[in-house]
Amino acid sequence: MKAISAATMSLVITATKALAATEANGTEGMGMLAMFFIGFGVLVVLFQFVPGIMLLTGIVKGLFSRKTEEHEEAGKGKL
């Protein structure tokens, strides 16, 4: 029993070292799945800019519009 567990532990230890090495699989850098994940995150951020810009333009239009005349006329009728 000790021999079997020692053999499996030695295989597990050497296998994890081999899988952790970058030269073992021959690729460098990020994989395709990591690139898709980063690309998806970038798309989410970019698509959030559209409603943000629309909201900002609505706020700016509301601040600089000529609505004060309409508000003054409405206030005079109630007195």
Residue, then its C-alpha position, 0 to 999 in steps of 0.5 A: m500500500k505504501a508503494i502504491s501511494a508513493a508511486t502515485m505521489s511521485l507521479v502527481i508531483t512530477a506531472t504538476k511540475a511538467l504542467a506548470a512549466t511554460e515550455a511543456n505545452g509549447t505556448e507562450g502568453m495567454g490562451m484563446l479563452a483568456m483573450f475571449f474573456i478580456g475581449f468580452g470585458v472590453l465590449v461590456v465597458l464600451f457598450q456602457f459608454v453609449p448610455g453614459i454619453m446619452l445621459l450626459t448630453g441629456i443633463v447638459k441639455g437640461l442645464f442649458s435649455r431655455k425652460t426658465e420662461e415657461h416656468e415663470e409663466a406657469g408661476k404667474g398663473k397660480l398667483 
